[in-house]
Amino acid sequence: MRTDPRHTAAALLPLVGGPANITSVAHCVTRLRLTLTDPARVDTEAVRAVPGVLGLVTAADGCQVVLGPGVVGRVTAEFEGLVRAAAGIADATDATGPAHVPDAAGPADAAGETTAVPPTVADGLASRGAELREAARRRNATPVKRALRRLAAVFVPLIPALIGCGVLAGLNGLLVNTGRLTGLTPALTAVSSAFMALIAVFVGVNTAKEFGGTPVLGGAVAAVVVYPGVAKVTAFGVALSPGQGGVLGALAAALLGTYVEKACRGRFPATLDVLLTPTVTVLVAGLATLYGLMYAAGAVSSAIGTAATWLLTTTGALAGLVLGGLFLPLVMLGLHQALIPLHATLIEQQGYTVLLPVLAMAGAGQVGAACAVYVRLRHDASLRATIRSALPAGLLGVGEPLIYGVSLPLGRPFVTACAGGAAGGAFVGFFATLGDQVGATAIGPSGWALFPLLSGTASLTVTAAVYAGGLLTAYTTGFAATYLAGIPEARLRAPAATGGDRPAAEAVPASDVSGGDAAGPGRVRR
């Protein structure tokens, strides 16, 4: 049943500590991303019980509420409206909105009747999943991983435009190849390509915003990278090319500009600050971009493209096995967004990213594993209901509900799901060694939703067939591995309503949640 975004937002606000606990609000394709003053105030169990919430990922500086594609944008808009209303900021839409913001002291009212649901095995698994997330959060509160999250925050807001332009680019390519609507294709080319031509500017704006600078100054410095006039500039004896360095160059330029701006603030008299700080920021960072960063970032970008192509064309099956097998742990930790700069660089250079279809196999392995759990645990009605509700999102590449609701709390199915992803990745990688590379013209969607964005070195039919074969391989392997070896005997014998003689919160033995060791970052045993 579809939930009202306004009700979902109103229910979530008090459960994350109320308006006073909110530092910033943002969203990606599937998650409402909240930066909080005190993350410990989040009522994790109550948040997961809110209708429409598919999962919860905790972080050192906040939390991420998994809501799913489409829904997340509407809930975020309502959530931001409630926060603004609580802060006393006038908003034209508030006249038809709620009369008040839910008080932070009333989580029971926000959660409604959902908190009265009797405990089940699925609830026990959900509790265990929350414990595992909290343990992962403590382990990952490191400077390196915080930096990766900030890097992701620069690129996540760009995903909707990447998806829209990628779909249009795929449609335009289809029209060009079939010779149809020849009068429309030049216009579609312009519409679908304009964003990618100026993506450096948007990266610069977001970088400055994320790292505490003035967004427009970050965009101004990053615009140097794509300005056509740079072709007249020579650095290290070589003439520069517009766009050289791509998004990495824009990121470095805006980051440098932010540090220069911060260094200038307070050093000039107040009457001159408004003139001198922007001027010095653009001048210093702009010249450094032209005579250093563009050249260096261009070399790095070229190396990324060459390495990705070599990796799949030379060691395709092995590379696909490793990438597909290790991607689920990255999703579990919420660090998969840090790969966006690599995808964006490949799309800039080659027109598509060859990494995304391989990584998408991890989600397919997760679906296969969940199906096996559904078949094997026929006596567990509550867990089967959880799988039925999360499976459609899993087929579309949204894996968090299945990860935190099923496979990770059970332990072994998480490992067998990784095995399915490894098999699917190896399948796609094998065909890359034969010359049939599969790529995606945009990032964001996965699973079945990736079909409209497929591109590659072969025809669209062959590309789609290889990708479909990879999905089928991952589904089958994930299902078979889980069915044969992924479910503990104790779970097979446990009664459905209580999880055996143990309480629901203890229904999963600690030894059954240690299967991630072989997958490196997926390790969940403390």
VENJOBEL-V990525 format. One record per pair of residues at least 12 apart in sequence whose ideal C-beta (glycine too) atoms are under 7 Angstrom apart, sorted by sequence separation. I is the first residue (numbers start at 1). J is the second residue. D is the distance in Angstrom with one decimal. If there is no record, write none. Layout:
i=I j=J d=D
i=I j=J d=D
This chain:
i=22 j=34 d=6.4
i=23 j=35 d=4.2
i=44 j=56 d=5.8
i=53 j=65 d=6.0
i=54 j=66 d=4.4
i=81 j=93 d=6.2
i=85 j=97 d=6.8
i=230 j=242 d=5.6
i=265 j=277 d=6.1
i=343 j=355 d=6.4
i=390 j=402 d=4.9
i=441 j=453 d=5.0
i=513 j=525 d=6.3
i=23 j=36 d=6.1
i=53 j=66 d=7.0
i=54 j=67 d=6.3
i=81 j=94 d=6.6
i=172 j=185 d=5.7
i=205 j=218 d=5.4
i=264 j=277 d=4.3
i=342 j=355 d=6.5
i=343 j=356 d=6.0
i=374 j=387 d=4.7
i=440 j=453 d=4.7
i=451 j=464 d=6.3
i=454 j=467 d=5.9
i=494 j=507 d=6.9
i=22 j=36 d=6.6
i=23 j=37 d=5.8
i=44 j=58 d=6.9
i=53 j=67 d=6.5
i=54 j=68 d=5.6
i=204 j=218 d=4.2
i=205 j=219 d=4.1
i=228 j=242 d=5.0
i=373 j=387 d=6.5
i=440 j=454 d=6.4
i=441 j=455 d=5.1
i=21 j=36 d=5.2
i=52 j=67 d=6.4
i=86 j=101 d=4.3
i=204 j=219 d=4.5
i=227 j=242 d=6.5
i=390 j=405 d=5.8
i=21 j=37 d=5.0
i=42 j=58 d=7.0
i=81 j=97 d=5.9
i=85 j=101 d=5.6
i=172 j=188 d=4.0
i=226 j=242 d=5.7
i=261 j=277 d=6.2
i=264 j=280 d=5.3
i=438 j=454 d=6.6
i=439 j=455 d=5.0
i=21 j=38 d=5.9
i=171 j=188 d=6.9
i=172 j=189 d=5.8
i=204 j=221 d=6.0
i=226 j=243 d=5.3
i=264 j=281 d=6.4
i=370 j=387 d=5.2
i=439 j=456 d=5.1
i=16 j=34 d=5.9
i=47 j=65 d=6.4
i=201 j=219 d=4.9
i=204 j=222 d=2.5
i=225 j=243 d=6.5
i=438 j=456 d=4.8
i=17 j=36 d=6.2
i=39 j=58 d=6.6
i=52 j=71 d=6.6
i=82 j=101 d=5.1
i=203 j=222 d=6.0
i=204 j=223 d=6.9
i=386 j=405 d=5.0
i=387 j=406 d=6.0
i=437 j=456 d=4.9
i=490 j=509 d=6.7
i=16 j=36 d=6.5
i=21 j=41 d=5.6
i=168 j=188 d=6.0
i=172 j=192 d=5.8
i=225 j=245 d=5.7
i=260 j=280 d=6.7
i=261 j=281 d=4.4
i=386 j=406 d=6.3
i=436 j=456 d=6.8
i=437 j=457 d=4.5
i=17 j=38 d=6.2
i=42 j=63 d=5.3
i=201 j=222 d=5.6
i=260 j=281 d=4.9
i=370 j=391 d=6.3
i=436 j=457 d=6.4
i=39 j=61 d=6.7
i=200 j=222 d=4.9
i=201 j=223 d=5.0
i=435 j=457 d=6.2
i=436 j=458 d=4.5
i=39 j=62 d=5.7
i=168 j=191 d=6.0
i=169 j=192 d=4.2
i=200 j=223 d=6.9
i=17 j=41 d=3.5
i=39 j=63 d=6.3
i=168 j=192 d=3.9
i=225 j=249 d=4.8
i=257 j=281 d=5.3
i=260 j=284 d=5.0
i=367 j=391 d=6.8
i=370 j=394 d=6.5
i=488 j=512 d=5.0
i=17 j=42 d=6.5
i=36 j=61 d=7.0
i=200 j=225 d=4.5
i=201 j=226 d=6.9
i=225 j=250 d=5.0
i=260 j=285 d=5.3
i=438 j=463 d=5.3
i=16 j=42 d=5.1
i=35 j=61 d=5.5
i=36 j=62 d=4.3
i=200 j=226 d=4.8
i=436 j=462 d=5.8
i=15 j=42 d=6.9
i=35 j=62 d=4.3
i=36 j=63 d=6.7
i=165 j=192 d=4.8
i=367 j=394 d=4.7
i=15 j=43 d=4.7
i=34 j=62 d=4.7
i=198 j=226 d=6.2
i=222 j=250 d=3.8
i=225 j=253 d=6.4
i=257 j=285 d=3.7
i=366 j=394 d=6.0
i=367 j=395 d=6.0
i=438 j=466 d=5.2
i=34 j=63 d=5.6
i=197 j=226 d=6.7
i=224 j=253 d=6.6
i=256 j=285 d=4.8
i=438 j=467 d=5.2
i=165 j=195 d=4.8
i=436 j=466 d=5.6
i=15 j=46 d=4.9
i=16 j=47 d=7.0
i=33 j=64 d=5.1
i=165 j=196 d=6.5
i=222 j=253 d=5.1
i=363 j=394 d=6.5
i=15 j=47 d=4.9
i=32 j=64 d=6.9
i=221 j=253 d=4.8
i=222 j=254 d=4.8
i=253 j=285 d=6.0
i=256 j=288 d=5.9
i=327 j=359 d=4.6
i=370 j=402 d=5.0
i=31 j=64 d=4.3
i=32 j=65 d=4.3
i=221 j=254 d=5.6
i=366 j=399 d=5.0
i=373 j=406 d=6.0
i=31 j=65 d=6.4
i=161 j=195 d=5.1
i=324 j=358 d=5.7
i=328 j=362 d=4.6
i=363 j=397 d=4.9
i=12 j=47 d=6.5
i=31 j=66 d=5.4
i=32 j=67 d=5.8
i=323 j=358 d=5.0
i=324 j=359 d=6.8
i=327 j=362 d=3.8
i=431 j=466 d=4.7
i=30 j=66 d=5.8
i=31 j=67 d=6.9
i=218 j=254 d=3.7
i=221 j=257 d=4.0
i=253 j=289 d=4.2
i=323 j=359 d=5.9
i=363 j=399 d=4.7
i=366 j=402 d=5.2
i=370 j=406 d=5.5
i=30 j=67 d=6.7
i=324 j=361 d=4.2
i=360 j=397 d=6.3
i=366 j=403 d=6.7
i=370 j=407 d=6.7
i=373 j=410 d=7.0
i=12 j=50 d=6.0
i=30 j=68 d=5.6
i=304 j=342 d=6.1
i=308 j=346 d=6.0
i=320 j=358 d=5.0
i=324 j=362 d=5.5
i=328 j=366 d=6.4
i=369 j=407 d=5.6
i=428 j=466 d=6.3
i=11 j=50 d=4.7
i=30 j=69 d=5.9
i=218 j=257 d=5.7
i=428 j=467 d=6.9
i=29 j=69 d=5.7
i=32 j=72 d=5.7
i=217 j=257 d=5.8
i=218 j=258 d=6.3
i=249 j=289 d=6.9
i=253 j=293 d=5.5
i=305 j=345 d=7.0
i=373 j=413 d=5.7
i=31 j=72 d=6.4
i=158 j=199 d=7.0
i=252 j=293 d=4.8
i=304 j=345 d=5.3
i=305 j=346 d=6.1
i=366 j=407 d=6.4
i=8 j=50 d=6.3
i=30 j=72 d=5.9
i=304 j=346 d=7.0
i=312 j=354 d=5.6
i=427 j=469 d=5.9
i=428 j=470 d=4.2
i=32 j=75 d=6.1
i=427 j=470 d=4.5
i=8 j=52 d=4.6
i=32 j=76 d=5.5
i=158 j=202 d=5.9
i=203 j=247 d=5.1
i=207 j=251 d=5.6
i=211 j=255 d=6.2
i=213 j=257 d=6.5
i=217 j=261 d=6.0
i=249 j=293 d=5.6
i=301 j=345 d=5.1
i=305 j=349 d=4.4
i=369 j=413 d=4.6
i=27 j=72 d=4.9
i=213 j=258 d=3.3
i=249 j=294 d=5.2
i=252 j=297 d=5.8
i=305 j=350 d=6.4
i=27 j=73 d=6.4
i=200 j=246 d=6.9
i=204 j=250 d=5.1
i=208 j=254 d=5.2
i=212 j=258 d=6.4
i=308 j=354 d=5.7
i=424 j=470 d=4.4
i=427 j=473 d=4.4
i=16 j=63 d=6.6
i=32 j=79 d=6.6
i=200 j=247 d=6.2
i=203 j=250 d=4.3
i=207 j=254 d=3.8
i=211 j=258 d=4.7
i=214 j=261 d=6.3
i=308 j=355 d=6.3
i=369 j=416 d=5.2
i=424 j=471 d=6.4
i=3 j=51 d=4.8
i=199 j=247 d=6.1
i=203 j=251 d=5.6
i=207 j=255 d=5.6
i=213 j=261 d=5.0
i=245 j=293 d=6.6
i=249 j=297 d=3.4
i=301 j=349 d=6.7
i=369 j=417 d=3.8
i=397 j=445 d=6.0
i=3 j=52 d=3.7
i=27 j=76 d=4.3
i=154 j=203 d=6.4
i=157 j=206 d=6.0
i=204 j=253 d=6.5
i=208 j=257 d=6.6
i=213 j=262 d=6.9
i=245 j=294 d=4.5
i=248 j=297 d=4.4
i=249 j=298 d=6.8
i=397 j=446 d=2.5
i=424 j=473 d=4.8
i=200 j=250 d=3.6
i=204 j=254 d=3.8
i=208 j=258 d=5.1
i=212 j=262 d=6.8
i=240 j=290 d=7.0
i=244 j=294 d=5.0
i=397 j=447 d=3.6
i=423 j=473 d=5.2
i=424 j=474 d=2.8
i=25 j=76 d=6.5
i=203 j=254 d=6.9
i=207 j=258 d=7.0
i=366 j=417 d=4.4
i=369 j=420 d=6.2
i=396 j=447 d=4.9
i=423 j=474 d=5.9
i=154 j=206 d=4.5
i=245 j=297 d=3.1
i=248 j=300 d=5.8
i=365 j=417 d=4.6
i=368 j=420 d=4.8
i=395 j=447 d=5.3
i=396 j=448 d=5.9
i=397 j=449 d=5.8
i=12 j=65 d=6.4
i=154 j=207 d=5.2
i=245 j=298 d=4.5
i=248 j=301 d=5.6
i=365 j=418 d=6.5
i=395 j=448 d=5.6
i=396 j=449 d=4.7
i=397 j=450 d=6.9
i=421 j=474 d=5.8
i=25 j=79 d=6.1
i=240 j=294 d=5.7
i=244 j=298 d=4.2
i=365 j=419 d=6.7
i=420 j=474 d=4.6
i=423 j=477 d=3.8
i=25 j=80 d=5.2
i=235 j=290 d=6.5
i=246 j=301 d=5.0
i=365 j=420 d=2.5
i=154 j=210 d=5.4
i=235 j=291 d=5.1
i=245 j=301 d=6.1
i=364 j=420 d=6.6
i=365 j=421 d=3.6
i=153 j=210 d=5.1
i=233 j=290 d=5.4
i=364 j=421 d=6.8
i=420 j=477 d=4.3
i=25 j=83 d=6.5
i=419 j=477 d=6.1
i=420 j=478 d=2.5
i=235 j=294 d=6.9
i=236 j=295 d=5.7
i=362 j=421 d=3.5
i=365 j=424 d=6.2
i=419 j=478 d=6.8
i=150 j=210 d=5.7
i=230 j=290 d=6.6
i=235 j=295 d=5.0
i=361 j=421 d=4.8
i=364 j=424 d=5.3
i=22 j=83 d=5.3
i=46 j=107 d=5.3
i=50 j=111 d=6.3
i=217 j=278 d=6.0
i=221 j=282 d=6.1
i=417 j=478 d=5.3
i=420 j=481 d=6.4
i=49 j=111 d=5.7
i=220 j=282 d=5.5
i=224 j=286 d=5.2
i=416 j=478 d=6.2
i=419 j=481 d=4.7
i=51 j=114 d=6.5
i=361 j=424 d=3.0
i=19 j=83 d=5.1
i=43 j=107 d=5.4
i=50 j=114 d=6.8
i=217 j=281 d=5.4
i=221 j=285 d=4.5
i=225 j=289 d=6.6
i=361 j=425 d=4.5
i=46 j=111 d=4.9
i=49 j=114 d=4.3
i=217 j=282 d=6.6
i=221 j=286 d=5.7
i=224 j=289 d=5.0
i=416 j=481 d=3.8
i=5 j=71 d=6.9
i=9 j=75 d=5.3
i=13 j=79 d=6.7
i=49 j=115 d=6.1
i=224 j=290 d=6.4
i=416 j=482 d=4.2
i=8 j=75 d=5.1
i=12 j=79 d=6.6
i=19 j=86 d=3.6
i=358 j=425 d=4.7
i=361 j=428 d=6.6
i=19 j=87 d=6.6
i=221 j=289 d=6.4
i=331 j=399 d=5.7
i=5 j=74 d=3.9
i=9 j=78 d=3.7
i=13 j=82 d=5.4
i=46 j=115 d=6.5
i=225 j=294 d=6.2
i=331 j=400 d=7.0
i=413 j=482 d=5.1
i=416 j=485 d=6.8
i=5 j=75 d=4.5
i=9 j=79 d=4.1
i=358 j=428 d=5.2
i=416 j=486 d=3.8
i=332 j=403 d=5.8
i=357 j=428 d=5.8
i=358 j=429 d=6.3
i=6 j=78 d=4.9
i=10 j=82 d=6.5
i=331 j=403 d=6.6
i=5 j=78 d=4.9
i=9 j=82 d=5.8
i=413 j=486 d=4.6
i=412 j=486 d=4.6
i=413 j=487 d=6.9
i=58 j=133 d=5.2
i=328 j=403 d=7.0
i=412 j=487 d=6.6
i=57 j=133 d=6.4
i=58 j=134 d=6.1
i=332 j=408 d=6.5
i=412 j=488 d=6.4
i=60 j=137 d=6.2
i=48 j=126 d=5.9
i=59 j=137 d=6.1
i=58 j=137 d=4.5
i=60 j=141 d=3.7
i=357 j=438 d=4.5
i=410 j=491 d=6.9
i=19 j=101 d=6.1
i=45 j=127 d=6.9
i=357 j=439 d=6.6
i=354 j=437 d=5.5
i=357 j=440 d=5.8
i=363 j=446 d=5.3
i=364 j=447 d=6.7
i=20 j=104 d=7.0
i=356 j=440 d=4.3
i=363 j=447 d=5.4
i=45 j=130 d=6.5
i=354 j=439 d=4.8
i=18 j=104 d=2.6
i=44 j=130 d=4.8
i=60 j=146 d=6.5
i=353 j=439 d=5.8
i=360 j=446 d=4.3
i=17 j=104 d=6.1
i=352 j=439 d=3.1
i=353 j=440 d=5.6
i=356 j=443 d=6.0
i=360 j=447 d=6.4
i=10 j=98 d=6.3
i=13 j=101 d=6.6
i=14 j=102 d=4.6
i=352 j=440 d=5.7
i=13 j=102 d=5.6
i=14 j=103 d=6.4
i=328 j=417 d=6.1
i=352 j=441 d=5.0
i=14 j=104 d=4.9
i=59 j=149 d=6.8
i=251 j=341 d=7.0
i=328 j=418 d=5.2
i=351 j=441 d=6.7
i=353 j=443 d=6.7
i=360 j=450 d=5.8
i=10 j=102 d=5.4
i=14 j=106 d=5.7
i=15 j=107 d=5.1
i=14 j=107 d=5.2
i=248 j=341 d=6.4
i=325 j=418 d=5.0
i=328 j=421 d=6.1
i=357 j=450 d=6.7
i=247 j=341 d=5.9
i=325 j=419 d=6.9
i=327 j=421 d=6.2
i=347 j=441 d=6.8
i=15 j=110 d=6.0
i=14 j=110 d=4.8
i=325 j=421 d=5.6
i=154 j=251 d=6.7
i=247 j=344 d=4.8
i=248 j=345 d=6.3
i=324 j=421 d=4.1
i=325 j=422 d=3.3
i=411 j=508 d=6.5
i=247 j=345 d=6.0
i=324 j=422 d=4.9
i=410 j=508 d=6.4
i=11 j=110 d=4.2
i=246 j=345 d=5.5
i=409 j=508 d=5.8
i=10 j=110 d=6.5
i=11 j=111 d=6.3
i=324 j=424 d=5.6
i=325 j=425 d=6.8
i=343 j=443 d=4.5
i=412 j=512 d=6.1
i=415 j=515 d=3.7
i=247 j=348 d=6.7
i=321 j=422 d=4.6
i=324 j=425 d=2.3
i=411 j=512 d=3.8
i=414 j=515 d=6.2
i=415 j=516 d=6.3
i=418 j=519 d=5.2
i=246 j=348 d=4.6
i=323 j=425 d=5.4
i=324 j=426 d=6.9
i=410 j=512 d=6.7
i=411 j=513 d=3.9
i=414 j=516 d=6.1
i=340 j=443 d=6.2
i=352 j=455 d=4.3
i=411 j=514 d=6.7
i=412 j=515 d=4.9
i=415 j=518 d=6.8
i=321 j=425 d=5.7
i=351 j=455 d=6.6
i=352 j=456 d=6.9
i=411 j=515 d=5.1
i=415 j=519 d=6.7
i=418 j=522 d=6.6
i=320 j=425 d=3.5
i=321 j=426 d=4.1
i=320 j=426 d=4.6
i=368 j=474 d=6.3
i=364 j=471 d=4.7
i=368 j=475 d=4.2
i=372 j=479 d=4.6
i=376 j=483 d=6.1
i=320 j=428 d=5.4
i=367 j=475 d=6.0
i=368 j=476 d=6.5
i=371 j=479 d=5.3
i=375 j=483 d=6.8
i=414 j=522 d=6.7
i=317 j=426 d=4.5
i=320 j=429 d=2.6
i=361 j=470 d=5.4
i=365 j=474 d=4.5
i=368 j=477 d=6.6
i=369 j=478 d=4.4
i=373 j=482 d=6.3
i=319 j=429 d=5.3
i=357 j=467 d=5.5
i=364 j=474 d=3.5
i=368 j=478 d=2.7
i=369 j=479 d=6.9
i=372 j=482 d=3.6
i=364 j=475 d=5.5
i=367 j=478 d=6.9
i=368 j=479 d=3.9
i=372 j=483 d=4.2
i=376 j=487 d=5.2
i=317 j=429 d=4.8
i=365 j=477 d=6.6
i=366 j=478 d=6.8
i=316 j=429 d=3.6
i=317 j=430 d=4.3
i=361 j=474 d=4.5
i=365 j=478 d=3.8
i=369 j=482 d=4.2
i=316 j=430 d=5.4
i=372 j=486 d=6.4
i=373 j=487 d=6.5
i=377 j=491 d=6.9
i=382 j=496 d=6.9
i=381 j=496 d=5.8
i=316 j=432 d=4.2
i=317 j=433 d=6.9
i=376 j=492 d=6.7
i=380 j=496 d=4.4
i=408 j=524 d=6.8
i=312 j=429 d=5.6
i=316 j=433 d=3.8
i=369 j=486 d=6.4
i=379 j=496 d=4.5
i=313 j=432 d=5.7
i=312 j=432 d=3.9
i=313 j=433 d=5.9
i=312 j=437 d=6.5
i=28 j=156 d=4.3
i=29 j=159 d=5.6
i=26 j=157 d=6.9
i=28 j=159 d=6.2
i=199 j=344 d=6.9
i=196 j=347 d=7.0
i=196 j=348 d=6.6
i=156 j=337 d=5.6
i=152 j=337 d=3.4
i=155 j=340 d=3.9
i=152 j=338 d=5.1
i=155 j=341 d=6.2
i=148 j=335 d=5.6
i=151 j=338 d=5.5
i=329 j=516 d=6.6
i=152 j=340 d=6.5
i=333 j=521 d=6.3
i=155 j=344 d=6.7
i=145 j=335 d=6.6
i=148 j=338 d=4.2
i=151 j=341 d=6.9
i=329 j=519 d=5.3
i=332 j=522 d=6.4
i=329 j=520 d=6.7
i=330 j=521 d=6.5
i=329 j=521 d=4.0
i=140 j=333 d=5.9
i=326 j=519 d=6.0
i=329 j=522 d=3.3
i=325 j=519 d=6.6
i=326 j=520 d=6.3
i=328 j=522 d=6.6
i=326 j=521 d=6.9
i=136 j=332 d=7.0
i=136 j=333 d=6.1
i=125 j=383 d=6.8
i=121 j=380 d=5.6
i=122 j=382 d=3.9
i=121 j=382 d=5.4
i=122 j=383 d=4.9
i=120 j=382 d=3.7
i=121 j=383 d=5.6
i=122 j=385 d=6.9
i=122 j=386 d=4.7
i=64 j=334 d=6.2
i=133 j=404 d=6.7
i=170 j=441 d=5.5
i=169 j=441 d=5.0
i=59 j=334 d=6.5
i=129 j=404 d=4.4
i=166 j=441 d=4.2
i=167 j=442 d=6.9
i=129 j=405 d=6.5
i=132 j=408 d=5.9
i=166 j=442 d=2.3
i=57 j=334 d=4.9
i=132 j=409 d=6.8
i=165 j=442 d=6.7
i=126 j=405 d=6.3
i=129 j=408 d=5.7
i=163 j=442 d=5.0
i=125 j=405 d=6.8
i=129 j=409 d=4.3
i=162 j=442 d=4.6
i=128 j=409 d=4.1
i=162 j=443 d=5.6
i=163 j=444 d=4.5
i=162 j=444 d=6.3
i=163 j=445 d=6.5
i=170 j=452 d=5.7
i=173 j=455 d=7.0
i=170 j=453 d=5.7
i=125 j=409 d=4.0
i=159 j=443 d=6.4
i=125 j=410 d=6.7
i=159 j=444 d=4.6
i=167 j=452 d=5.6
i=170 j=455 d=6.7
i=167 j=453 d=6.4
i=174 j=460 d=7.0
i=166 j=453 d=5.0
i=28 j=337 d=6.7
i=68 j=393 d=5.5
i=69 j=396 d=6.9
i=69 j=398 d=6.7
i=68 j=398 d=5.8
i=66 j=400 d=4.4
i=66 j=401 d=6.4
i=54 j=390 d=6.7
i=54 j=393 d=6.3
i=57 j=400 d=6.8
i=55 j=400 d=4.2
i=54 j=400 d=6.4
i=55 j=401 d=4.9
i=54 j=401 d=4.1
i=55 j=404 d=4.6
i=55 j=405 d=6.7
i=30 j=398 d=5.1
i=121 j=496 d=6.2
i=124 j=499 d=5.4
i=120 j=497 d=6.8
i=127 j=504 d=6.8
i=128 j=505 d=6.9
i=121 j=499 d=4.6
i=127 j=505 d=4.8
i=124 j=504 d=2.9
i=128 j=508 d=5.0
i=123 j=504 d=5.6
i=124 j=505 d=5.6
i=132 j=513 d=6.8
i=121 j=504 d=6.4
i=124 j=507 d=4.2
i=125 j=508 d=6.8
i=120 j=504 d=7.0
i=119 j=504 d=4.9
i=121 j=507 d=6.0
i=135 j=526 d=5.7
i=132 j=524 d=5.2
i=29 j=444 d=4.9
